[in-house]
Amino acid sequence: MLGASGVQTGKYIMQAAAGCLGSEGDRCNVCNVGVCPKGITSQDPRLDRRLDPERVAQRLVDVYLTFDTELKKIVAPLGRSTSLPIGMSDALGISDADAAGRLNIKYVL
């Protein structure tokens, strides 16, 4: 649903969680050549040992749990829930009454 923006956001979160050396304005930009100095995208076993997958996984979980908590604070006053789809879900409608009932979507004549 987010397209390229979602991919870019995921890339930055992954880089931050894994300890990427680059910054927004000054990245080392070797992600695509397999010699990442932190071992994130490296194919070299010597560099690959620098990455702790368990630590990175826990940091990713922490980032997304924090993101969910902050998003709930933003959408709760609007009467929304983070379990609902983000976007134009209010505009969804279907002309099949049975399907609308099963999917809990607005029935449109």
Secondary structure, DSSP 8 states (H G I E B T S, - for coil): --THHHHHHHHHHHHHHHT-S--SS-----GGGT--TTSSS---HHHHTT--HHHHHHHHHHHHHHHHHHHHHHHGGGT--TTS-SSSGGG-EES-HHHHHHHT-EE--
